[in-house]
Amino acid sequence: MKIFVFGSSITSCYWNGAATYYRGIYKALHALGHQITFAEPDAYGRQQHKDGGDYSYVKSIVYTYEHEIPKLFYAASESDLVIKHSGVGVFDEFLEAGVLHVQSAKTKVAFWDVDAPATLSRVESDRDDAFRRLIPKYDYIFTYGGGSAVMDRYLRLGAASCHTIYNALSPESHFPTSRDSSLLCDLAFVGNRLPDREHRVEEFFLRVAQLEPGFRFILAGEGWANKPLPQNVRWIGHLGTSKHNSVNCSARMVLNVNRDSMAGAGFSPPTRIFEAAGAGACVITDHWPGIEAFFEPGREVLVASHAGDVVKFLKTISHEEAGEIAQKMRQRALQEHTYELRAAQVNRVLNRGTSAIPHSDSGLHLAGLGPALGEVKFQ
């Protein structure tokens, strides 16, 4: 199957937490025999902060201007499946409506939401939201979290089908490695500064650092430059994916903090949890509904409801106990939560061929554009 994807970025994790997810899903789908083209905009400095690695499993296209997009639609119309991910960051409304113009009996169209709680809150609160009327027109809705509650909300909005494809582990990308002396610490947190997560970072990370001045903490991610930090917290800025294993393996424990919307929806394990699990790190996560469906609290992951819980874990869990918890989490991830398993789930959905609307009229209005991609840059 030929799959054409519009997403934020598969080549850069800079201000782009979905990069690990995209890489895992599309690499695994490619291994199943699918041909993947991934189109991403030159925006937010991502092309200037590209991650190293092998992206030969996709044909990568970078575009800059809105007028380039119709030619991409023309190219996408030759595919079997066109996917528009949420949160591309630029031209989102144009892309959400435009991909439906390539829909036909041959070409199915999917909306793949990587921030379903935010998308749903927006469209449910505004009946005039442009995307709301488009939901029933997509052949498939995929989400990367939220479980049955999110799926039910999409179905109530008229979605023909909705399927949750959770984050997972790529064992070839996230694995145990040697400790880096420059990254040694008691607790590490990797995450950009975002309004709907900041107060949770303050509670589960910064307050813990204030309560335990004898412990060492590392904070990675963008946006924290102007944030007052306790003296025992070292901010190391943007962390490329090539360094994630080193941080996860050098910290005594690794913290996950969900955004408010994801924690509220539940059943939304972020990429960071699986990256840390693959590296063999002992993970502390803030509590959210559904965590026990992925890892067993107390045995495979440590779950905190407030700063006091994090302090207790740091003070009472020995290195040996932390290592045992980490190993059990890694084994569970390798058995039940790999991108190969997630891709197989996607494959089953696509093979069933669920269709949202009749396709007697493809709606393809791209006459005169021609097959050339003009100024679009292939990589």
C-alpha positions in Angstrom: 0.0 0.0 0.0 1.2 3.5 -0.8 0.7 5.9 2.1 1.1 9.7 1.9 1.4 11.5 5.2 1.1 15.1 6.2 2.7 15.6 9.7 4.7 18.0 11.8 8.1 16.4 11.3 9.6 12.9 11.2 13.2 14.2 10.9 13.3 16.5 13.9 12.0 16.3 17.6 12.6 20.1 18.0 9.4 21.4 19.6 7.9 18.2 18.2 7.1 15.5 20.7 5.4 13.3 18.1 8.6 12.6 16.2 9.4 9.3 18.1 5.8 8.2 17.5 6.0 8.9 13.7 9.3 7.2 13.4 8.2 4.1 15.2 4.8 3.7 13.4 6.1 4.4 9.9 9.2 2.4 10.2 7.1 -0.6 11.3 4.5 -0.1 8.6 7.4 0.1 6.0 8.6 -3.2 7.3 5.2 -4.7 6.6 5.6 -3.7 3.0 4.0 -0.3 2.8 5.6 2.6 0.9 5.6 5.8 3.0 5.9 9.4 1.9 6.1 11.9 4.7 5.5 15.6 3.9 6.5 18.1 6.6 6.7 21.9 6.6 9.9 23.9 7.0 8.7 25.6 10.2 9.6 26.3 13.9 13.3 25.7 13.2 12.9 22.0 12.9 14.9 21.7 9.7 17.7 23.6 11.4 17.6 21.1 14.3 17.3 17.8 12.5 18.1 14.6 14.3 20.6 12.1 12.9 19.5 8.7 11.9 18.3 6.5 9.1 15.0 7.7 7.5 15.3 5.5 4.4 11.9 3.8 5.4 10.2 7.0 4.2 10.4 9.4 1.3 10.8 12.7 3.1 9.4 15.8 1.5 9.9 19.3 2.9 7.7 22.2 1.8 7.7 25.8 2.8 4.7 27.7 1.3 1.0 27.2 1.1 1.0 27.4 -2.7 3.1 24.2 -2.8 0.5 22.1 -1.0 -2.0 21.6 -4.0 0.9 19.8 -5.9 1.4 17.6 -2.8 -2.3 16.8 -2.9 -1.9 15.8 -6.6 0.9 13.5 -5.6 -1.1 12.1 -2.7 -4.0 11.2 -5.0 -1.8 8.4 -6.4 -1.7 6.8 -3.0 -3.9 4.2 -1.4 -4.1 6.1 1.9 -3.6 9.7 2.7 -3.1 10.7 6.4 -3.4 14.1 7.9 -1.9 14.3 11.4 -3.1 16.8 13.9 -0.7 19.6 14.9 1.3 20.1 11.8 1.6 23.6 13.1 1.1 25.5 9.8 -1.7 25.3 7.2 -3.6 22.8 9.4 -7.1 23.9 8.3 -6.1 24.0 4.7 -4.6 20.5 5.0 -7.6 19.0 6.9 -10.1 20.1 4.2 -7.7 19.6 1.3 -6.9 16.0 1.9 -10.5 15.1 1.5 -10.4 16.3 -2.1 -8.2 13.4 -3.0 -10.6 10.9 -1.5 -11.9 8.3 -4.0 -12.7 4.6 -4.3 -9.0 4.0 -4.6 -7.7 6.6 -2.1 -8.9 6.5 1.5 -8.2 9.4 3.8 -7.5 9.3 7.5 -7.1 11.9 10.3 -4.6 10.7 12.8 -4.8 12.8 16.0 -1.7 13.0 18.2 -3.4 15.3 20.6 -7.0 14.1 20.7 -8.0 15.7 24.1 -7.1 19.1 22.8 -8.7 18.6 19.4 -11.9 17.2 20.9 -12.2 20.0 23.5 -11.9 22.6 20.8 -14.5 21.2 18.4 -16.9 20.2 21.2 -16.9 23.7 22.5 -17.4 25.4 19.2 -20.1 24.1 16.8 -18.7 26.3 14.1 -15.2 24.9 14.3 -14.1 24.1 10.7 -12.8 20.7 11.5 -16.0 19.6 13.2 -18.0 19.2 10.0 -15.1 17.3 8.4 -14.9 14.5 10.9 -17.7 12.3 9.4 -16.0 12.6 5.9 -12.8 10.8 6.9 -12.6 7.1 6.2 -10.7 6.6 9.4 -9.9 8.5 12.6 -6.8 7.3 14.5 -5.7 8.6 17.8 -2.5 7.9 19.8 -4.2 7.9 23.2 -7.3 8.4 25.1 -8.8 4.9 25.0 -12.5 4.3 24.7 -13.5 7.7 26.1 -11.8 9.5 23.2 -13.1 7.0 20.7 -16.6 7.5 21.9 -16.3 11.3 21.7 -15.2 11.0 18.1 -18.0 8.6 17.2 -20.5 11.0 18.7 -19.2 13.7 16.4 -20.0 11.5 13.5 -16.7 9.6 12.9 -17.2 6.5 10.7 -14.6 4.7 12.8 -12.1 5.5 15.4 -9.0 3.5 16.4 -6.5 4.1 19.2 -2.9 3.3 18.3 -0.9 3.9 21.4 2.7 5.0 21.7 5.2 2.2 22.0 8.8 1.1 22.0 11.3 0.9 19.2 13.9 -1.5 20.6 16.5 -0.7 17.9 16.2 3.0 18.9 15.8 2.9 22.7 18.0 0.5 24.5 20.4 0.4 27.5 23.7 2.1 27.0 26.6 3.2 29.1 26.2 6.0 31.7 27.4 9.5 30.8 29.3 11.1 33.7 28.1 14.5 32.6 24.5 13.4 32.9 24.6 11.6 36.2 21.7 12.7 38.5 19.0 11.4 40.8 16.1 12.4 38.7 15.8 13.5 35.1 12.9 15.0 33.3 12.7 15.6 29.5 10.0 17.9 28.2 9.3 21.2 26.6 7.8 24.0 28.7 4.1 24.0 27.8 1.3 26.0 29.5 -0.9 22.9 30.3 2.0 20.9 31.8 4.1 23.6 33.6 2.3 23.5 37.0 2.6 19.7 37.0 6.3 20.0 36.3 6.5 22.5 39.2 4.8 19.9 41.5 6.4 16.7 40.5 9.9 18.0 39.6 10.8 21.5 40.8 9.1 21.2 44.2 10.8 17.8 44.8 14.2 19.5 44.0 13.4 22.2 46.6 12.4 19.7 49.2 15.6 17.6 48.6 18.5 20.0 48.0 21.0 17.1 48.4 19.7 15.4 45.3 20.8 16.2 41.7 18.2 16.9 39.0 18.5 17.3 35.2 15.9 19.2 33.2 16.0 18.9 29.4 13.7 20.5 26.8 13.1 23.9 25.3 11.4 27.0 26.9 12.9 26.8 30.4 15.5 29.5 30.0 13.6 32.2 31.9 12.1 29.8 34.5 13.6 30.2 38.0 15.1 26.8 38.9 16.4 25.5 42.2 20.2 25.4 42.5 20.3 21.6 42.3 18.4 21.6 38.9 20.6 21.7 35.8 18.9 22.7 32.6 20.6 21.3 29.5 18.3 22.7 26.8 17.0 20.9 23.8 17.9 17.2 23.8 18.1 15.5 20.4 16.9 12.0 20.2 20.4 10.6 19.9 21.0 11.7 23.6 17.7 10.3 25.0 19.3 6.9 25.8 22.2 8.5 27.6 20.0 10.6 29.8 17.6 7.7 30.6 20.6 5.5 31.5 22.5 8.1 33.5 19.7 9.1 35.8 18.9 7.1 38.9 15.2 7.6 38.1 13.4 9.2 35.2 10.2 11.3 35.6 7.3 11.4 33.2 4.8 14.3 33.6 1.7 14.3 31.4 0.0 17.4 30.1 -3.2 18.3 31.8 -5.4 17.3 28.9 -3.6 13.9 28.4 -3.8 13.2 32.1 -7.5 14.1 32.2 -8.3 11.9 29.3 -6.2 9.0 30.6 -5.0 6.0 28.6 -2.4 8.3 27.1 1.1 6.9 27.7 3.6 9.4 26.2 6.6 8.5 24.1 8.9 9.3 27.0 7.6 6.4 29.0 8.5 3.9 26.3 11.8 5.5 25.5 12.8 5.2 29.2 11.5 1.7 29.4 13.5 0.6 26.4 16.7 2.1 28.0 16.1 0.2 31.2 15.3 3.2 33.3 13.3 3.2 36.5 10.3 5.4 35.7 8.2 7.6 38.0 5.1 8.9 36.4 2.4 11.2 37.5 -0.9 9.4 37.9 -3.4 9.2 35.1 -6.3 6.9 34.4 -5.3 3.7 32.6 -1.6 3.5 33.5 -2.2 0.1 34.9 -3.4 -1.1 31.5 0.2 -0.6 30.3 2.5 -1.2 33.3 1.8 -2.5 36.8 2.2 0.2 39.4 4.8 -0.6 42.1 6.2 -3.5 40.1 7.0 -2.1 36.7 6.5 1.6 37.2 6.3 4.0 40.1 3.2 6.2 40.2 3.1 9.5 42.1 0.1 11.6 43.0 2.1 14.5 44.4 5.6 15.7 45.1 5.8 13.8 48.4 5.4 10.5 46.5 8.4 11.4 44.3 10.5 12.3 47.3 9.6 9.0 49.0 10.6 7.0 45.9 13.9 8.8 45.7 14.7 8.3 49.4 13.5 4.7 49.9 13.9 2.8 46.6 17.4 1.3 46.5 19.5 1.1 43.3 18.9 -2.6 43.3 15.1 -2.3 43.6 15.1 0.5 41.0 17.0 -1.8 38.6 14.5 -4.6 39.2 11.5 -2.3 38.5 13.2 -1.0 35.4 14.0 -4.5 34.0 10.4 -5.7 34.6 9.1 -2.6 32.8 11.5 -3.2 29.8 10.4 -6.8 29.5 6.7 -5.8 29.5 7.3 -3.2 26.9 9.2 -5.6 24.7 6.5 -8.2 25.0 3.4 -6.0 24.6 4.2 -2.5 23.6 6.4 -2.4 20.5 5.7 -0.4 17.3 5.7 -3.7 15.4 2.6 -4.7 17.4 1.0 -1.2 16.9 1.7 -1.4 13.1 0.1 -4.8 12.9 -3.0 -3.2 14.6 -3.0 -0.5 11.9 -2.7 -3.1 9.2 -5.7 -5.0 10.5 -7.8 -1.9 10.4 -6.7 -1.0 6.9 -7.3 -4.5 5.7 -10.8 -4.4 6.9 -11.3 -1.5 4.5 -13.7 0.6 6.7 -15.2 3.3 4.5 -16.8 6.6 5.8 -18.8 7.7 2.7 -19.7 6.6 -0.7 -17.1 7.4 -3.3 -19.0 7.8 -6.5 -17.6 11.3 -6.7 -13.9 11.5 -5.7 -14.0 15.3 -5.2 -10.6 15.6 -6.7 -10.3 19.1 -8.0 -6.7 19.4 -8.9 -6.9 19.7 -12.7 -4.1 21.6 -14.3 -1.6 21.1 -11.5 0.3 18.4 -13.3 2.4 15.7 -11.7 5.5 17.7 -11.0 6.2 18.8 -7.4 7.8 22.1 -8.4 9.7 23.7 -5.5 9.1 20.9 -3.1 12.4 19.5 -1.8 12.9 15.8 -1.6 15.3 14.4 1.0 
